Amino acid sequence: MATWTGWQADLLGRAGFATTDGNLHFMSAWGSHSKTDCSSNPVMISWPLGRSKNCEPLGIRSLQIQAYTSQAQGASAFDQQLRQDNYSHLISALQGGDPYNLPNDAAKQVYNDLIRWGTPEAANA
């Protein structure tokens, strides 16, 4: 996985989420189950942005995991993918600050969002 120190806080901050212990733990787990070596892309982001490049196939919806030109660009792409591609349940879980402390129905919706994102390993973790 192509990460940098503090990437969890960078992605959360860029997307406007609090860097709570719950959110940081969730992002770390998501990243540890995201298998990619694409630059500046810790959670298999597929949102094309600026001069990002196709890096490897995501395996769903003919999408490509992107390699970003900088960490800031990767964080921006994370925010845009969340909001432009309608991951409303994932957004709600991160807004709540503890994605691991959700009612069963909400947890199932977050699971579905992670599957649709292309990270089933993270969804099943």
FENJO-V723055 format. One line per field, one symbol per residue. psi: psi as a letter, one per 20 degrees, with the letter a starting at -180 (. if undefined). A space follows every 10 residues. Layout:
psi: ???
//
This chain:
psi: pnrqpjhghg ggghikqqmr gggggggggg hijonqjppk niklpjoppc kqqpgqqhiq kkqppqpqir hhhggghggg gghhjmlhhg ggghhiinii mqqggghhhg ghghghhjmh hhhi.
//
